[in-house]
Amino acid sequence: MEKQYLEQIVLDQKERLSKLKQGYLRDKLYNIADIINHKINIVVTGHRRSGKSTFLLQWMNKYYNSNFYYLDFSDERLVDFKTTDFQLLYEIFLEHFGEKDIFYFDELQGKKYDWNKFVNRLYSEGKRFFITGSNADLLSKEISTYLTGRHFDIMLFPFSFKEYLGYNNFNKNYKSTTGKVEVIKYFNNYIKQGGFPEVIVYKNIDILDNIYQDVINNDILTRYNIKEEVEFKKMSLFLISNFSREFSYTSLKNNFNLGSTHTAKKYVSYLINSYLLFELPKYDYSLKKQETYAKKIYAIDTGLINKIAFGFSENIGRLYENLVFIELKRRNKNIYFWKDKLDHEVDFMTVEKNKVISLIQVTYDLSNLKTKEREIKGLLSGLDEFKLKSGIIITKDLEKEEKIDGKIIKYIPLWKWLLE
C-alpha cells in the first residue's frame, strides 16, 4: 500500500477511536483481570457484533489509557493490505505515536496476509498483542500453529442476563416481592430479544436480520466461495429452526441434496466457526462411539432464533434449553447430552477431567405429570449411572428440593439460575 494512504487510515481510525463510547463494561473485563500482567498475547473471538470491538476499547481504557497502537482491519480501505505492509504500518505508528509495547488489532483475520509472522517477530522483541476476530477457524488454527504457548483465548458472547440487568440499571433485591416481579419482567424481555448489544441499546430486534445476513453472506458464502448458495441458506435456516434437536450429516445431505456427508459436515463447520451455531455431542465413555452419534444443535442467541426462525411462543421450552446451553458455554463448561439404553435423556452434563460433575434438565412447565415423570426418570438414570448424589431441573418458576430414590433433585427457575 502507499504509505500516505495507510497513514491516513491510521490517523482516521485514531480520531474515531477517541470519540467512541465505552458502553456497558462487560463482566469478562473483571473475570480475566489477573492475566493483565502476564506477557502473553490475548485473542478475543466471538460472533459478529457481539461486542468484541467495544470490549477491546474497554480493555484499552481500563489498563493502558492511550499507551498503545490500534488498527481495525475490517476497514474496507484495507482490502489490499499485504504482509509486507505490516512493517510500513509499524513505521507509521512509530512516526506518529512514538514507541509503545501494546498493539490492538481489531478483526484481524483472513488469508491475504501472514499477520502471525509480524506478531511473532515483535512478540519476541517484547511487544504484546490484543487481537479480535469473528471466525474461529481462521484464527484458532493460525494461532495454535504459530503462537503455541504464547496466547490466551477469550470467547465473547452477546450480553448475559446479568449484563442485561446491569445495562438496564436493575439494582433491586430480587428476593423481595417487587424485585422478583421486576427481574422476571426483564427476563421475559431478554429471552425474546436476546443479548446482542446493538439490539439492547436501540431496542430494535430488526437489527438481527442484518446481523444474520452479514454472517451468512459475508462471513461464510463469500469467504468460503460456496456455489450452492440456495441450498446452504436453506440448511442454515433449517438448523436454526431445529435448535436443541438432534441432527445428522447424512440427513442434511439427503434433505438439501448436498452431494456428500463431507459437504454437509463442512457446511455445518462454517456455521460453527462463525459462532452462529454450536454442536452438542452425546456423551459416551468411548470417544470412538461418541463420534458416530447424532449431535444436537444450538444457536448463539434466543433473539436471533425468534427473529429468523419462528415466533416466540411456539417453542418456549426449547428457548429455555438454548439459554442454558449458551450460559454453560459462557461459563466455559465442557458439556454433553446423554441417553441411557431406554432412551431416557439428560439435557446437559458437565465434565471435568473425564469425570461427570453435574447433570441438568431443562423444562418450561412441570405441571404435566408425564413431562415431570420423563424429566425425573432421565435425571435419576443419569445420577445412578455417574454415581452422583444430586441433579438440577431448571424450570419456569418452580423452586424447591425433593428426595427421590435417595437422590436430591433441585428445582430452580431459569432466571435465578442465570444469576448464580
ABEGO torsion letter per residue (X at the ends): XBAAAAAAAAAAAAAAAAABBAEBBBAAAAAAAAAAABBBBBBBBEBBGAGAAAAAAAAAAAAAEABBBBBBAABAAAAABBAAAAAAAAAAAAAAAEBBABBBBBGBBEAABBAAAAAAAAAAAGBBBBBBBABAAAAAAAAAAAABGABBBBBBBBBBAAAAAAAAGBABBAABAAAAAAAAAAAAAAAAAEABAAAAAAGBAAAAAAAAAAAAAAAAAAAAGBABAAAAAAAAAAAAAABGBBBBAAAAAAAAGAGBAAAAAAAAAAAAAAGABBBBBBBBABAAAAAABBBBBBBABAAAAAAAABBAAABAAAAAAAAAAAAAAAAGBBBBBBBBAAGBBBABBBBBGGBBABBBBBBABAABAAAAAAAAAAAAAAAAAAGBABBBBBBAABBBBBBBGGBBBBBBBAAAAAAX
